[in-house]
Amino acid sequence: MKQLARAIFDHALAAVEPRQAVKNTHLDLSSGPIYSIAIGKAATSMARGLQDILAEKLTAPVLIAMGGHPLPDENSLAAAQAAFTLLDRANAEEATLIFLISGGGSAMIEWPVSDEISLGDLQAANRTLISCGASIAEVNAVRRAFSAVKGGKLARRAPRARTFTLIVSDTNPSDEANVASGPTLDPASDSPKAIEVVEHYQLENLLPRSIMKAIREQKPASGTSNSSQLVILDNQTAIKAAFLKALELVTIVSMETDICEQPIQEGCDLLLARLMARPKNDATLAVISGGEFSCPVRGNGRGGRNLETALRWAIALDKERGKGPHFVVLSAGTDGIDGNSPAAGAIADETTIERGRNLGLNANQYLERSDSYGFFEHLGDLIVTGPTGTNVRDLRILLRSP
């Protein structure tokens, strides 16, 4: 059963390989200079795909803008400066600009809207935002207020260029403006207001003063980014690939697409309930889900939402031990990295907690200090892929057999 779950995940991962997806894309390009900027966890793979199809047509090698992750660093600022230089050149030449955007790029290229904002301020603000429990749309609404890159600002530096944006999306459908905080796309008209997000999560005293000043003084964006956009891979691509692979391996498969961004405990409970609600018969069945549960950090351990999802499921399934059905649950990120850990996620079953007890491990204590990685590391149940070169959110696979 664990091998089946892993086979389904690996198949889905292979289906969201960015290099081939870029090569399968038709670009209607005019004559003249062609430049490209790649940003995010899939930047290198996407850049290779573009070089495969354009080769000598590219005026220069693709600029890969990659700094720190999950927090911006000196390389993030250098990436922004390099991008600004290329954009100024493309604008002067009225060139074609191809942006290759993927998830995880928010911290990889950054520049503040004000000289008052230091790199330390940027890091402190991002550290607070990604651990407060806010949704990605809420986090990005605040980021846009103090960034000179996000919310279409990068593309607006070259208004005379003809621009295209190819996206490997780690957001919901029709929410592409939140991929890498949308450096080339204008935010949606119904996006949250930065100050409202700050007030809702009571962040006023947690964010640096320079950041709060930028948020309070935020002005509406002037002009539009005018970038044509195309999503070439997203979470639905992974979910559908997992669904089709599961159909080859088990009897009954369901896709639970409505369970994607819930608070982590709610999402875990909903998916297990769907699995349990299926009729008890001789069939082996699978439930496939994707998205990203919101998962506040409570302690100083290692792990992220996928490892914590697997641990919460393991705790719940401990009550099913010895009752008959066999369960296997897997939660992993397609980027290969979960939170501050080197694992993509973990796999568990109804015996996981008991095996932990036999090693002297208290699962609830690991959960309380946000150290789900440490728990599964002891059991050897981590899913470790290394960085995958893609990023289309998470995949969750639940199996039940008689």
WOJOMO-V772961 format. One record per pair of residues at least 12 apart in sequence whose ideal C-beta (glycine too) atoms are under 7 Angstrom apart, sorted by the first residue. I is the first residue (numbers start at 1). J is the second residue. D is the distance in whole Angstrom. If there is no record, write none. Layout:
i;j;d
I;J;D
I;J;D
This chain:
i;j;d
1;326;6
1;328;4
1;399;5
1;401;6
2;328;5
2;347;6
4;249;5
4;250;7
4;399;6
5;328;5
5;330;4
5;347;6
5;397;5
5;399;6
6;347;7
7;245;7
7;249;7
8;242;5
8;245;5
8;246;5
8;249;7
8;397;5
9;330;6
9;332;6
9;395;6
9;397;6
11;241;6
11;242;7
11;245;4
12;238;4
12;241;4
12;242;4
12;245;7
12;395;6
13;334;6
13;388;6
15;237;6
15;238;6
15;241;4
16;233;5
16;237;5
16;238;5
16;334;6
16;390;5
16;392;5
17;45;7
17;390;6
18;42;4
18;45;4
18;46;5
18;49;6
18;102;7
18;168;5
18;233;6
18;389;7
18;390;5
19;45;5
19;46;7
19;48;5
19;49;4
20;49;7
21;49;7
21;232;4
21;233;5
22;46;5
22;49;3
22;50;5
22;166;6
22;232;7
23;49;5
23;52;5
23;53;6
25;166;6
25;230;7
25;232;6
27;164;6
29;96;6
30;96;7
30;162;7
32;95;6
32;96;6
33;59;4
33;93;5
33;95;4
33;96;7
34;54;7
34;57;6
34;58;5
34;59;5
34;95;7
34;96;5
34;98;7
35;59;6
35;60;6
35;86;6
35;90;5
35;95;6
35;97;6
36;50;6
36;58;7
36;62;4
36;63;7
36;98;4
36;100;6
37;63;5
37;65;6
37;83;5
37;86;7
37;99;6
38;62;5
38;64;5
38;65;7
38;100;4
39;65;5
39;101;6
39;105;4
39;108;6
39;109;5
39;180;5
39;183;6
40;101;6
40;102;3
40;103;6
40;104;5
40;105;3
40;108;7
40;180;5
40;391;7
41;102;6
41;103;6
41;104;4
41;335;5
41;391;4
42;102;4
42;168;4
42;389;6
42;390;5
42;391;6
43;64;5
43;66;6
43;100;6
43;102;6
44;64;6
44;389;6
45;389;4
45;390;7
46;100;4
46;102;6
46;166;7
46;168;7
47;62;4
47;64;6
47;100;6
50;62;6
50;98;7
50;100;6
63;82;6
63;83;6
63;86;5
65;79;4
65;82;7
65;83;5
65;108;6
65;109;4
66;79;6
66;108;5
67;79;5
67;107;7
67;108;5
67;109;6
67;110;7
68;107;5
68;108;7
69;104;6
69;107;5
69;108;6
70;107;6
70;130;6
71;107;6
71;123;5
71;126;5
71;127;6
72;107;5
72;110;4
72;119;7
72;122;5
72;123;6
72;126;7
74;119;7
76;107;6
76;108;6
76;109;6
76;110;4
77;110;6
77;111;6
77;119;7
79;108;6
79;109;4
80;109;5
80;110;6
80;111;4
80;149;6
83;109;6
83;154;7
84;157;6
87;157;4
87;158;4
90;158;5
90;161;5
91;157;7
91;158;4
91;159;7
91;160;5
91;161;5
94;160;5
94;161;6
95;161;5
96;161;7
96;162;5
97;158;6
97;161;5
97;162;7
97;163;4
98;164;5
98;166;7
99;155;7
99;163;7
99;164;7
99;165;4
99;184;5
99;227;7
100;166;5
101;165;6
101;167;5
101;179;6
101;180;5
101;183;7
101;184;6
102;168;4
102;179;7
102;180;7
102;391;5
103;168;7
103;169;7
103;170;3
103;179;6
103;180;6
103;391;4
104;335;6
104;391;5
105;180;3
106;143;6
106;180;5
106;181;4
107;126;6
109;149;6
109;183;7
110;122;6
110;147;6
110;149;6
111;148;4
111;149;6
112;146;6
112;147;7
112;148;6
113;146;6
113;147;6
113;148;5
113;214;6
114;210;7
114;214;6
116;210;4
116;213;7
117;146;6
117;210;5
117;211;6
117;214;6
121;208;4
121;210;5
121;211;6
124;208;5
125;146;7
125;207;5
125;208;6
125;211;5
128;203;6
128;206;5
128;207;6
129;142;6
129;143;7
131;296;7
131;297;4
132;201;5
132;203;6
132;296;7
133;201;7
133;294;6
133;296;4
134;197;6
134;201;6
135;261;7
135;294;6
136;171;7
136;178;6
137;178;6
137;191;7
137;192;6
138;192;5
138;197;4
140;178;5
140;181;5
141;191;5
141;192;4
141;193;7
141;194;5
141;197;5
142;194;5
142;197;5
142;198;6
142;215;7
143;181;5
144;181;7
144;187;6
144;194;7
145;194;4
145;214;6
145;215;5
145;218;4
146;211;5
146;214;4
146;215;7
147;181;7
149;183;5
150;181;4
150;182;6
150;183;6
151;181;7
151;182;6
151;186;7
151;187;5
151;221;6
152;182;6
152;184;6
152;185;5
152;186;4
152;221;7
152;225;4
154;183;4
154;184;6
155;183;7
155;184;4
155;225;4
155;227;5
156;223;6
156;225;6
159;223;7
163;184;7
163;226;7
163;227;4
163;228;7
164;227;7
164;228;5
165;184;5
165;185;7
165;227;5
165;228;7
165;229;4
166;230;6
166;232;6
167;179;5
167;229;6
167;230;7
167;231;5
167;232;7
168;232;6
168;233;5
168;390;6
168;391;6
168;392;6
169;231;5
169;233;7
169;234;4
169;392;6
170;391;5
170;392;6
170;393;5
173;234;7
173;236;7
176;229;6
176;231;6
184;225;5
184;227;5
185;225;6
185;227;6
185;229;6
186;221;7
186;224;6
186;225;5
194;215;5
194;218;6
195;215;6
195;216;7
198;215;6
233;392;6
234;392;5
235;290;4
235;291;6
235;392;5
235;393;4
237;392;6
238;290;6
238;334;6
238;392;5
238;395;5
239;255;6
239;257;7
239;288;6
239;290;5
239;395;7
242;288;5
242;395;6
242;397;6
243;255;5
243;288;5
246;286;4
246;288;6
250;284;4
250;285;6
250;286;5
250;399;7
251;283;4
251;284;5
251;285;6
252;283;5
252;285;4
253;285;7
253;286;5
253;288;7
254;287;5
255;288;5
256;271;6
256;274;6
256;287;6
256;289;5
259;271;6
259;289;5
260;289;7
260;290;6
260;291;3
261;291;5
261;292;6
261;293;7
261;294;7
262;293;6
263;293;7
263;294;5
264;293;4
264;294;6
264;295;5
264;305;6
264;308;6
264;309;6
264;312;7
265;312;6
267;293;4
268;309;6
268;312;5
268;313;6
271;287;6
271;289;6
271;396;7
271;398;6
272;313;6
272;316;6
274;287;6
275;287;5
275;398;5
275;400;6
278;400;7
282;402;5
284;399;7
284;401;4
285;400;5
286;397;7
286;398;7
286;399;5
287;398;4
288;397;6
289;396;4
290;393;6
290;394;6
290;395;5
290;396;7
291;393;6
291;394;6
292;305;6
292;393;5
292;394;6
293;305;5
293;309;6
295;308;6
297;370;5
298;368;6
298;370;5
299;368;6
299;369;3
299;370;4
299;371;6
300;369;7
301;366;7
301;369;5
301;370;5
301;371;2
301;373;7
301;374;6
302;340;6
302;341;5
302;371;6
302;373;4
302;374;6
303;338;6
303;339;5
303;341;5
303;370;6
303;371;6
303;372;4
303;373;4
304;338;4
304;339;2
304;341;6
305;339;7
306;331;4
306;332;5
306;333;5
306;338;4
306;344;7
306;345;3
306;394;6
307;338;5
307;341;6
307;343;7
307;345;6
307;346;5
307;372;4
307;373;5
307;376;6
308;367;7
308;372;5
309;331;4
309;396;7
310;329;6
310;331;5
310;345;6
310;346;4
310;347;7
310;348;5
310;376;7
311;363;6
311;366;7
311;367;6
311;372;4
311;375;6
313;329;4
313;348;6
314;348;4
314;352;4
314;353;5
314;363;7
315;353;6
315;363;5
317;348;7
317;349;7
317;350;4
318;350;7
318;353;4
318;354;7
320;350;5
321;350;5
321;351;6
321;354;6
325;400;5
325;401;7
325;402;6
326;349;7
326;401;5
327;349;6
327;350;5
327;399;7
327;400;5
328;347;7
328;349;5
328;399;4
329;348;5
329;398;5
330;345;7
330;347;5
330;396;7
330;397;4
331;345;5
331;346;7
331;394;6
331;396;5
332;344;4
332;345;3
332;383;5
332;394;7
332;395;6
333;345;6
333;394;5
334;388;6
334;390;6
334;391;6
334;392;5
334;393;7
334;394;7
334;395;6
335;387;7
335;388;6
335;390;7
335;391;4
336;385;4
336;386;6
336;387;5
336;388;4
337;387;6
341;373;4
342;384;7
343;373;6
343;382;4
343;383;6
343;384;5
344;383;5
344;384;7
344;385;5
345;383;5
346;376;4
346;381;5
346;382;5
346;383;6
347;381;5
347;383;6
348;381;6
352;379;7
352;381;7
355;379;6
356;375;6
356;379;6
359;378;6
361;375;6
361;378;6
363;375;6
